[in-house]
Amino acid sequence: MAKKVKARLSTVYEVKGDKLERKRQTCPKCGKGVFLAQHKDRAYCGKCGYTEFKK
């Protein structure tokens, strides 16, 4: 079984003043807190399988 790699917080969030800003797109099915993985030709949710293809 493959070892799961956790994303670093610095790659997912950016601090602007007093607020945190999300850098990555969130999954519309799973809601906030579940980010889409960015691939060359698509964005993919590893939790539910939602996929958006890039043009």
DSSP file (Angstrom, degrees, kcal/mol; ACC not computed):
  #  RESIDUE AA STRUCTURE BP1 BP2  ACC     N-H-->O    O-->H-N    N-H-->O    O-->H-N    TCO  KAPPA ALPHA  PHI   PSI    X-CA   Y-CA   Z-CA
    1    1 A M              0   0    0      0, 0.0     2,-0.1     0, 0.0     0, 0.0   0.000 360.0 360.0 360.0 137.6    0.0    0.0    0.0
    2    2 A A        -     0   0    0      1,-0.1     2,-0.4     0, 0.0     0, 0.0  -0.379 360.0-113.4 -71.9 146.8    1.3    3.5   -0.9
    3    3 A K        -     0   0    0     -2,-0.1     2,-0.3     1,-0.1    -1,-0.1  -0.671  30.4-122.1 -82.4 131.6    2.3    5.9    1.8
    4    4 A K        -     0   0    0     -2,-0.4     2,-0.5     1,-0.0    -1,-0.1  -0.580  21.1-148.7 -77.8 131.9    0.0    8.9    2.0
    5    5 A V        -     0   0    0     -2,-0.3     2,-0.3     0, 0.0    -1,-0.0  -0.891   9.1-142.2-104.1 124.5    1.8   12.3    1.7
    6    6 A K        -     0   0    0     -2,-0.5     2,-0.2     1,-0.1     0, 0.0  -0.633  19.4-117.9 -85.9 143.9    0.4   15.2    3.6
    7    7 A A        -     0   0    0     -2,-0.3     2,-0.2     1,-0.1    -1,-0.1  -0.550  28.4-114.5 -78.0 142.0    0.4   18.7    1.9
    8    8 A R    >>  -     0   0    0     -2,-0.2     3,-1.3     1,-0.1     4,-0.7  -0.521  19.0-127.0 -72.7 144.1    2.4   21.4    3.7
    9    9 A L  H >> S+     0   0    0      1,-0.3     4,-2.8     2,-0.2     3,-0.7   0.825 107.8  63.1 -61.5 -31.5    0.3   24.2    5.0
   10   10 A S  H 34 S+     0   0    0      1,-0.2    -1,-0.3     2,-0.2     5,-0.1   0.718 103.1  49.1 -68.8 -19.6    2.5   26.7    3.1
   11   11 A T  H <4 S+     0   0    0     -3,-1.3    -1,-0.2     1,-0.1    -2,-0.2   0.644 118.6  38.1 -90.0 -15.9    1.4   25.2   -0.2
   12   12 A V  H << S+     0   0    0     -4,-0.7    11,-3.0    -3,-0.7    12,-0.8   0.785 118.8  36.2-103.7 -36.2   -2.3   25.3    0.6
   13   13 A Y  E  <  -A   22   0A   0     -4,-2.8     2,-0.4     9,-0.2     9,-0.2  -0.861  58.5-159.6-122.0 154.3   -2.8   28.6    2.5
   14   14 A E  E     -A   21   0A   0      7,-2.4     7,-3.0    -2,-0.3     2,-0.6  -1.000  18.9-132.2-132.1 135.2   -1.3   32.0    2.3
   15   15 A V  E     +A   20   0A   0     -2,-0.4     2,-0.5     5,-0.2     5,-0.2  -0.766  25.0 176.6 -90.4 123.5   -1.3   34.6    5.1
   16   16 A K  E >   -A   19   0A   0      3,-2.8     3,-1.9    -2,-0.6     2,-0.4  -0.915  63.5 -55.5-127.7 103.5   -2.5   38.1    4.0
   17   17 A G  T 3  S-     0   0    0     -2,-0.5    -2,-0.0     1,-0.3     0, 0.0  -0.527 120.5 -17.7  67.6-119.7   -2.7   40.5    7.0
   18   18 A D  T 3  S+     0   0    0     -2,-0.4     2,-0.3    -3,-0.1    -1,-0.3   0.491 124.6  78.3 -94.4  -6.1   -4.9   38.9    9.6
   19   19 A K  E <  S-A   16   0A   0     -3,-1.9    -3,-2.8     2,-0.0     2,-0.4  -0.738  70.4-131.1-113.9 153.6   -6.6   36.4    7.2
   20   20 A L  E     -A   15   0A   0     -2,-0.3     2,-0.5    -5,-0.2    -5,-0.2  -0.832  22.0-158.7 -95.2 136.7   -5.7   33.1    5.6
   21   21 A E  E     -A   14   0A   0     -7,-3.0    -7,-2.4    -2,-0.4     2,-0.3  -0.967  16.3-126.6-118.4 131.6   -6.3   32.8    1.9
   22   22 A R  E     -A   13   0A   0     -2,-0.5    -9,-0.2    -9,-0.2   -10,-0.1  -0.590  17.7-169.8 -76.8 132.5   -6.7   29.4    0.2
   23   23 A K        +     0   0    0    -11,-3.0     2,-0.2    -2,-0.3    -1,-0.2   0.806  66.6  60.7 -88.7 -34.3   -4.4   28.9   -2.7
   24   24 A R  S    S-     0   0    0    -12,-0.8     2,-0.2     1,-0.1    13,-0.1  -0.549  90.1-101.9 -97.7 160.4   -6.0   25.7   -4.1
   25   25 A Q        -     0   0    0     11,-0.3    11,-2.8    -2,-0.2     2,-0.2  -0.556  35.9-133.6 -78.0 140.7   -9.5   25.1   -5.4
   26   26 A T  E     -B   35   0B   0      9,-0.2     9,-0.2    -2,-0.2     6,-0.1  -0.601  25.1 -99.5 -94.5 158.6  -11.9   23.3   -3.1
   27   27 A C  E  >  -B   31   0B   0      7,-2.6     4,-2.0     4,-0.6     7,-0.2  -0.618  21.9-150.6 -77.4 127.6  -14.1   20.4   -4.0
   28   28 A P  T  4 S+     0   0    0      0, 0.0    -1,-0.1     0, 0.0     4,-0.1   0.774  96.0  45.5 -70.4 -24.5  -17.7   21.5   -4.7
   29   29 A K  T  4 S+     0   0    0      2,-0.1    -2,-0.0     1,-0.1    -3,-0.0   0.909 119.5  36.8 -82.1 -45.4  -19.1   18.1   -3.6
   30   30 A C  T  4 S-     0   0    0      1,-0.2     2,-0.2     4,-0.1    -1,-0.1   0.766 102.7-143.0 -82.3 -27.1  -17.1   17.7   -0.4
   31   31 A G  E ><  -B   27   0B   0     -4,-2.0     3,-1.3     3,-0.1    -4,-0.6  -0.488  45.4  -8.0  97.9-168.1  -17.1   21.3    0.7
   32   32 A K  E 3  S+     0   0B   0      1,-0.2     3,-0.1    -2,-0.2    -6,-0.0  -0.331 120.5  36.0 -67.3 144.3  -14.5   23.5    2.4
   33   33 A G  E 3  S+     0   0B   0      1,-0.1     2,-0.6    -2,-0.0    -1,-0.2   0.227  93.4  94.3  98.3 -13.5  -11.4   21.8    3.7
   34   34 A V  E <   -     0   0B   0     -3,-1.3    -7,-2.6    -7,-0.2     2,-0.2  -0.950  62.5-160.6-113.3 113.4  -11.1   19.3    0.8
   35   35 A F  E     -B   26   0B   0     -2,-0.6    11,-0.4    -9,-0.2     2,-0.4  -0.602  16.5-118.2 -97.3 153.7   -8.8   20.5   -1.9
   36   36 A L        -     0   0    0    -11,-2.8     2,-0.3    -2,-0.2   -11,-0.3  -0.723  27.6-122.8 -87.7 136.0   -8.5   19.4   -5.5
   37   37 A A  E     -C   44   0C   0      7,-3.7     7,-2.3    -2,-0.4     2,-0.7  -0.615  24.5-131.2 -76.5 135.8   -5.2   18.0   -6.6
   38   38 A Q  E     +C   43   0C   0     -2,-0.3     5,-0.2     5,-0.2     2,-0.2  -0.816  32.3 173.2 -96.0 115.1   -3.7   19.9   -9.6
   39   39 A H        -     0   0    0      3,-2.9     0, 0.0    -2,-0.7     0, 0.0  -0.589  47.1 -96.3-109.2 175.9   -2.6   17.7  -12.5
   40   40 A K  S    S+     0   0    0      1,-0.2     3,-0.1    -2,-0.2    -1,-0.0   0.884 120.0  15.2 -60.4 -42.3   -1.4   18.7  -15.9
   41   41 A D  S    S+     0   0    0      1,-0.1    13,-2.3    14,-0.0     2,-0.3   0.356 128.6  23.4-117.9   3.7   -4.7   18.2  -17.6
   42   42 A R  E     - D   0  53C   0     11,-0.3    -3,-2.9    13,-0.0     2,-0.4  -0.985  60.5-124.3-160.9 165.4   -7.2   18.1  -14.7
   43   43 A A  E     -CD  38  52C   0      9,-2.8     9,-2.7    -2,-0.3     2,-0.4  -0.990  37.2-169.4-117.5 131.3   -8.1   18.9  -11.1
   44   44 A Y  E     -CD  37  51C   0     -7,-2.3    -7,-3.7    -2,-0.4     2,-0.6  -0.958  22.3-143.2-132.3 138.2   -9.1   15.9   -9.1
   45   45 A C     >  -     0   0    0      5,-2.6     4,-1.5    -2,-0.4    -9,-0.1  -0.893   8.7-161.8 -97.3 121.3  -10.6   15.2   -5.6
   46   46 A G  T  4 S+     0   0    0     -2,-0.6    -1,-0.1   -11,-0.4   -10,-0.1   0.635  85.6  55.2 -76.3 -14.5   -9.1   12.2   -4.0
   47   47 A K  T  4 S+     0   0    0      3,-0.1    -1,-0.2     1,-0.1    -2,-0.0   0.928 127.5   8.6 -85.1 -49.6  -12.0   11.8   -1.5
   48   48 A C  T  4 S-     0   0    0      2,-0.1    -2,-0.2     0, 0.0    -1,-0.1   0.588  96.7-115.3-111.4 -13.6  -15.0   11.6   -3.8
   49   49 A G     <  +     0   0    0     -4,-1.5    -3,-0.1     1,-0.3     2,-0.1   0.535  53.2 162.1  92.0   6.4  -13.4   11.3   -7.3
   50   50 A Y        -     0   0    0     -6,-0.1    -5,-2.6    -5,-0.0     2,-0.4  -0.392  17.9-167.6 -61.3 134.8  -14.8   14.6   -8.6
   51   51 A T  E     -D   44   0C   0     -7,-0.2     2,-0.5    -2,-0.1    -7,-0.2  -0.991  18.4-169.8-133.0 135.0  -12.8   15.7  -11.7
   52   52 A E  E     -D   43   0C   0     -9,-2.7    -9,-2.8    -2,-0.4     2,-0.3  -0.994  19.7-144.6-119.5 124.3  -12.6   18.9  -13.7
   53   53 A F  E     -D   42   0C   0     -2,-0.5   -11,-0.3   -11,-0.2     2,-0.2  -0.700  12.4-131.1 -89.9 140.0  -10.7   18.8  -17.0
   54   54 A K              0   0    0    -13,-2.3    -1,-0.0    -2,-0.3   -14,-0.0  -0.618 360.0 360.0 -87.2 148.2   -8.7   21.8  -18.1
   55   55 A K              0   0    0     -2,-0.2    -1,-0.1   -13,-0.0   -14,-0.0   0.432 360.0 360.0 -93.9 360.0   -9.1   23.1  -21.7
